[in-house]
Amino acid sequence: MTPDPVQRLVVELAKLPGIGEKTAQRLAFHILKAPKEYARDLSRAIQEVVEKVRLCSTCCALTENDPCPLCLDPRRDGKVLCVVEGVSDQIAVERTREFKGRYHVLHGVLSPLEGIGPEQLRVKELLSRLGSGAVEEVIVATNTDVEGEVTALYLTKLIKPLGIRVTRIAQGVPMGGDLEYADQVTLARALSGRREM
């Protein structure tokens, strides 16, 4: 039987998404076998993330500084806004080096079965940004699964009456696929071939 602190670590690691009990156990023993400084550095990194990282008041991305560096970058085109589900999707789009506009992170998609409606997403913040009149085009870059498509249609119905062009990322990202797992070439093609909604 493993010592109590080790079991507690396994239990906490198993709470991470995609980590089962066996993987959590392997991670716990890896941490135990590593030099003590590794565990201290890991602990400090986790604590620092919890204490310092917050949402950007402009785009709702995760950041240490508010507003985030992308929102402050004067080289970004403020007339084009790319709306993504999560920060991992924003990072995936940014990796393509194809998009030069600004972002808005929803932090999820509409999913009535899971009780996720517009109130649980950053839709109110998006509409507030669009009210300034600076944005001319909104690229809806949600995943191409059912929830992503429903969210894209919902956003289109809200945004089009404002007189703002709404486009959707083009084919290239497979149906049911997640943006964060798409390769850079596929995602770059999807952005450059976006279509009117």
Backbone hydrogen bonds in HBPLUS format (Angstrom, degrees):
<---DONOR---> <-ACCEPTOR-->    atom                        ^
c    i                          cat <-CA-CA->   ^        H-A-AA   ^      H-
h    n   atom  resd res      DA  || num        DHA   H-A  angle D-A-AA Bond
n    s   type  num  typ     dist DA aas  dist angle  dist       angle   num
A0007-GLN N   A0003-PRO O   3.08 MM   4  6.40 159.9  2.12 155.5 161.9     1
A0008-ARG N   A0004-ASP O   2.92 MM   4  6.20 156.2  1.98 155.7 162.6     2
A0009-LEU N   A0005-PRO O   3.01 MM   4  6.24 153.0  2.08 141.9 148.8     3
A0010-VAL N   A0006-VAL O   2.91 MM   4  6.24 159.5  1.96 152.4 157.8     4
A0011-VAL N   A0007-GLN O   2.93 MM   4  6.16 160.7  1.97 150.3 155.2     5
A0012-GLU N   A0008-ARG O   2.99 MM   4  6.24 159.2  2.04 148.3 153.5     6
A0013-LEU N   A0009-LEU O   2.87 MM   4  6.07 165.4  1.89 156.9 161.0     7
A0014-ALA N   A0010-VAL O   2.93 MM   4  6.03 149.9  2.02 147.2 155.3     8
A0015-LYS N   A0012-GLU O   3.14 MM   3  5.36 151.5  2.23 103.3 112.0     9
A0016-LEU N   A0013-LEU O   3.09 MM   3  5.63 162.7  2.12 113.9 119.4    10
A0019-ILE N   A0016-LEU O   3.21 MM   3  5.56 157.8  2.26 134.4 132.7    11
A0024-ALA N   A0020-GLY O   2.91 MM   4  6.04 158.6  1.95 150.0 156.9    12
A0025-GLN N   A0021-GLU O   2.86 MM   4  6.06 149.1  1.96 144.0 152.5    13
A0026-ARG N   A0022-LYS O   2.95 MM   4  6.28 156.3  2.00 147.0 153.2    14
A0027-LEU N   A0023-THR O   2.87 MM   4  6.15 159.4  1.91 153.0 158.6    15
A0028-ALA N   A0024-ALA O   2.89 MM   4  6.08 158.2  1.94 146.6 152.8    16
A0029-PHE N   A0025-GLN O   2.97 MM   4  6.24 162.2  2.00 151.9 155.9    17
A0030-HIS N   A0026-ARG O   2.90 MM   4  6.08 142.8  2.03 141.7 152.8    18
A0031-ILE N   A0027-LEU O   2.94 MM   4  6.23 158.5  1.99 151.9 156.6    19
A0032-LEU N   A0028-ALA O   2.99 MM   4  6.29 152.2  2.07 144.0 152.2    20
A0033-LYS N   A0029-PHE O   2.96 MM   4  6.09 147.2  2.07 141.0 148.8    21
A0034-ALA N   A0030-HIS O   3.01 MM   4  6.15 139.2  2.18 145.9 156.4    22
A0038-TYR N   A0035-PRO O   2.90 MM   3  5.53 139.9  2.06 117.0 127.3    23
A0040-ARG N   A0036-LYS O   3.05 MM   4  6.40 157.3  2.11 150.8 157.8    24
A0041-ASP N   A0037-GLU O   2.81 MM   4  5.98 160.8  1.85 148.5 153.8    25
A0042-LEU N   A0038-TYR O   2.89 MM   4  6.09 158.8  1.93 149.3 155.4    26
A0043-SER N   A0039-ALA O   2.92 MM   4  6.05 159.9  1.96 144.9 150.6    27
A0044-ARG N   A0040-ARG O   2.86 MM   4  6.10 160.5  1.89 151.2 156.6    28
A0045-ALA N   A0041-ASP O   2.86 MM   4  6.04 156.1  1.91 147.1 153.9    29
A0046-ILE N   A0042-LEU O   3.01 MM   4  6.25 158.5  2.06 150.3 155.4    30
A0047-GLN N   A0043-SER O   2.96 MM   4  6.17 163.9  1.99 149.6 154.5    31
A0048-GLU N   A0044-ARG O   2.79 MM   4  5.93 157.6  1.84 150.0 156.4    32
A0049-VAL N   A0045-ALA O   3.03 MM   4  6.18 156.3  2.08 143.9 149.8    33
A0050-VAL N   A0046-ILE O   3.08 MM   4  6.32 164.2  2.10 151.1 155.0    34
A0051-GLU N   A0047-GLN O   2.96 MM   4  6.14 154.1  2.03 148.2 155.4    35
A0052-LYS N   A0048-GLU O   2.78 MM   4  5.67 159.2  1.82 152.3 157.3    36
A0053-VAL N   A0049-VAL O   3.11 MM   4  5.25 155.3  2.17 130.2 137.2    37
A0054-ARG N   A0063-THR O   2.84 MM   9  5.52 165.4  1.86 156.8 158.7    38
A0063-THR N   A0054-ARG O   2.76 MM   9  5.52 154.7  1.82 160.3 168.9    39
A0056-CYS N   A0061-ALA O   2.69 MM   5  5.30 151.9  1.77 154.7 164.5    40
A0060-CYS N   A0056-CYS O   2.97 MM   4  4.58 140.0  2.13 124.3 132.8    41
A0105-VAL N   A0059-CYS O   2.89 MM  46  6.10 170.1  1.90 173.7 171.5    42
A0072-LEU N   A0068-CYS O   3.13 MM   4  6.41 143.0  2.27 149.0 160.1    43
A0073-ASP N   A0069-PRO O   3.03 MM   4  6.04 124.1  2.35 139.2 152.0    44
A0076-ARG N   A0073-ASP O   3.20 MM   3  5.79 166.8  2.22 117.1 121.1    45
A0077-ASP N   A0100-LYS O   2.80 MM  23  6.00 160.0  1.84 137.9 144.3    46
A0080-VAL N   A0077-ASP O   3.42 MM   3  6.00 165.1  2.44 113.5 117.1    47
A0136-GLU N   A0079-LYS O   2.71 MM  57  5.04 156.5  1.77 128.1 135.4    48
A0137-GLU N   A0079-LYS O   3.02 MM  58  6.40 154.9  2.08 165.3 167.4    49
A0102-ARG N   A0080-VAL O   2.95 MM  22  6.27 170.0  1.96 165.8 163.8    50
A0081-LEU N   A0137-GLU O   2.91 MM  56  6.28 162.6  1.94 156.7 162.3    51
A0139-ILE N   A0081-LEU O   2.74 MM  58  6.07 160.2  1.78 153.2 160.3    52
A0082-CYS N   A0102-ARG O   2.80 MM  20  6.20 163.2  1.83 151.8 155.4    53
A0104-HIS N   A0082-CYS O   2.91 MM  22  6.15 137.3  2.10 151.6 145.0    54
A0083-VAL N   A0139-ILE O   2.78 MM  56  6.05 165.2  1.80 165.5 170.3    55
A0141-ALA N   A0083-VAL O   2.80 MM  58  5.61 158.3  1.85 156.4 163.3    56
A0084-VAL N   A0104-HIS O   2.96 MM  20  6.34 158.9  2.00 160.6 167.3    57
A0106-LEU N   A0084-VAL O   2.88 MM  22  6.17 170.9  1.89 165.4 168.0    58
A0107-HIS N   A0085-GLU O   2.65 MM  22  5.35 125.9  1.94 141.7 156.8    59
A0108-GLY N   A0085-GLU O   2.93 MM  23  4.96 146.9  2.04 127.4 135.4    60
A0089-ASP N   A0086-GLY O   3.05 MM   3  5.35 129.4  2.32 102.7 115.5    61
A0090-GLN N   A0086-GLY O   3.15 MM   4  6.57 151.1  2.23 145.4 154.0    62
A0091-ILE N   A0087-VAL O   2.93 MM   4  6.23 159.0  1.97 154.3 159.3    63
A0092-ALA N   A0088-SER O   3.03 MM   4  6.22 150.5  2.12 135.9 144.0    64
A0093-VAL N   A0089-ASP O   2.94 MM   4  6.22 161.2  1.98 153.6 157.3    65
A0094-GLU N   A0090-GLN O   2.90 MM   4  6.07 162.3  1.93 150.2 155.9    66
A0095-ARG N   A0091-ILE O   2.92 MM   4  6.10 145.3  2.05 145.3 154.0    67
A0096-THR N   A0093-VAL O   3.11 MM   3  5.55 145.3  2.23 108.0 117.3    68
A0097-ARG N   A0094-GLU O   3.09 MM   3  5.57 150.1  2.19 112.8 120.8    69
A0122-ARG N   A0106-LEU O   3.08 MM  16  4.67 146.0  2.20 122.8 131.6    70
A0111-SER N   A0116-ILE O   2.89 MM   5  4.88 167.3  1.90 138.4 142.8    71
A0114-GLU N   A0111-SER O   2.91 MM   3  5.47 140.7  2.06 115.7 126.5    72
A0116-ILE N   A0111-SER O   2.99 MM   5  4.88 168.3  2.00 132.5 128.7    73
A0115-GLY N   A0112-PRO O   3.02 MM   3  4.78 158.6  2.07  99.8 105.8    74
A0120-GLN N   A0117-GLY O   3.04 MM   3  5.65 147.8  2.15 117.3 125.3    75
A0121-LEU N   A0118-PRO O   3.15 MM   3  5.26 151.9  2.24 102.3 110.8    76
A0126-LEU N   A0122-ARG O   3.29 MM   4  6.42 145.7  2.41 128.9 138.0    77
A0127-LEU N   A0123-VAL O   2.92 MM   4  6.25 165.7  1.94 161.3 162.9    78
A0128-SER N   A0124-LYS O   3.01 MM   4  6.19 150.3  2.10 143.5 152.0    79
A0129-ARG N   A0125-GLU O   3.04 MM   4  6.30 152.3  2.12 143.7 150.2    80
A0129-ARG N   A0126-LEU O   3.07 MM   3  5.18 116.4  2.50  97.5 112.4    81
A0130-LEU N   A0126-LEU O   2.98 MM   4  6.30 154.7  2.04 151.4 159.0    82
A0131-GLY N   A0127-LEU O   3.03 MM   4  6.17 131.6  2.28 138.7 150.5    83
A0131-GLY N   A0128-SER O   3.26 MM   3  5.15 134.3  2.48  92.4 104.5    84
A0132-SER N   A0129-ARG O   3.32 MM   3  5.88 163.1  2.35 111.5 116.1    85
A0133-GLY N   A0130-LEU O   3.30 MM   3  5.97 162.7  2.33 116.9 121.0    86
A0165-ARG N   A0136-GLU O   3.06 MM  29  6.14 147.7  2.17 152.9 145.9    87
A0138-VAL N   A0165-ARG O   2.81 MM  27  6.26 156.7  1.86 161.4 169.0    88
A0167-THR N   A0138-VAL O   2.89 MM  29  6.21 166.3  1.90 154.9 158.7    89
A0140-VAL N   A0167-THR O   2.75 MM  27  6.11 172.2  1.76 156.4 156.7    90
A0169-ILE N   A0140-VAL O   3.34 MM  29  6.49 157.4  2.39 150.2 147.3    91
A0176-GLY N   A0144-THR O   3.38 MM  32  5.44 160.3  2.42  91.5  97.1    92
A0149-GLU N   A0145-ASP O   2.92 MM   4  6.14 157.0  1.97 157.2 163.7    93
A0150-VAL N   A0146-VAL O   2.93 MM   4  6.17 162.2  1.96 154.7 159.6    94
A0151-THR N   A0147-GLU O   2.94 MM   4  6.08 159.1  1.99 146.0 151.9    95
A0152-ALA N   A0148-GLY O   2.92 MM   4  6.11 152.9  1.99 141.2 149.0    96
A0153-LEU N   A0149-GLU O   2.96 MM   4  6.22 160.6  2.00 152.2 156.3    97
A0154-TYR N   A0150-VAL O   2.94 MM   4  6.13 159.6  1.98 149.0 155.1    98
A0155-LEU N   A0151-THR O   2.91 MM   4  6.12 166.1  1.93 154.2 157.3    99
A0156-THR N   A0152-ALA O   2.96 MM   4  6.13 154.9  2.02 145.6 152.9   100
A0157-LYS N   A0153-LEU O   3.05 MM   4  6.31 158.5  2.10 150.1 154.5   101
A0158-LEU N   A0154-TYR O   3.17 MM   4  6.49 141.5  2.33 142.4 152.9   102
A0158-LEU N   A0155-LEU O   3.12 MM   3  5.08 124.5  2.44  93.5 107.9   103
A0159-ILE N   A0155-LEU O   2.85 MM   4  6.00 155.0  1.91 154.6 161.5   104
A0160-LYS N   A0156-THR O   2.97 MM   4  5.74 169.0  1.98 150.4 154.0   105
A0162-LEU N   A0159-ILE O   2.83 MM   3  5.42 152.5  1.91 121.2 130.4   106
A0163-GLY N   A0160-LYS O   2.91 MM   3  5.49 164.7  1.93 124.4 127.3   107
A0197-MET N   A0166-VAL O   3.02 MM  31  5.90 152.5  2.10 156.2 149.6   108
A0168-ARG N   A0195-ARG O   2.71 MM  27  5.39 150.4  1.80 150.5 159.9   109
A0195-ARG N   A0168-ARG O   2.90 MM  27  5.39 151.2  1.98 153.0 156.6   110
A0170-ALA N   A0190-ALA O   2.77 MM  20  4.36 161.1  1.81 137.7 131.1   111
A0177-GLY N   A0174-PRO O   2.89 MM   3  5.23 153.2  1.96 135.5 135.3   112
A0181-TYR N   A0178-ASP O   3.11 MM   3  5.67 153.9  2.18 114.0 121.4   113
A0182-ALA N   A0179-LEU O   3.04 MM   3  5.20 157.5  2.10 108.9 116.1   114
A0187-LEU N   A0183-ASP O   3.07 MM   4  6.27 165.6  2.09 156.2 160.6   115
A0188-ALA N   A0184-GLN O   2.84 MM   4  5.94 153.0  1.91 145.8 153.7   116
A0189-ARG N   A0185-VAL O   2.96 MM   4  6.19 158.9  2.01 151.2 156.2   117
A0190-ALA N   A0186-THR O   2.97 MM   4  6.19 155.1  2.04 145.3 152.8   118
A0191-LEU N   A0187-LEU O   3.00 MM   4  6.24 150.1  2.09 145.0 152.2   119
A0192-SER N   A0188-ALA O   2.98 MM   4  6.22 170.6  1.99 153.6 155.9   120
A0193-GLY N   A0189-ARG O   2.90 MM   4  5.87 144.9  2.02 147.4 156.0   121
A0194-ARG N   A0191-LEU O   3.34 MM   3  5.37 155.5  2.41 113.6 111.0   122
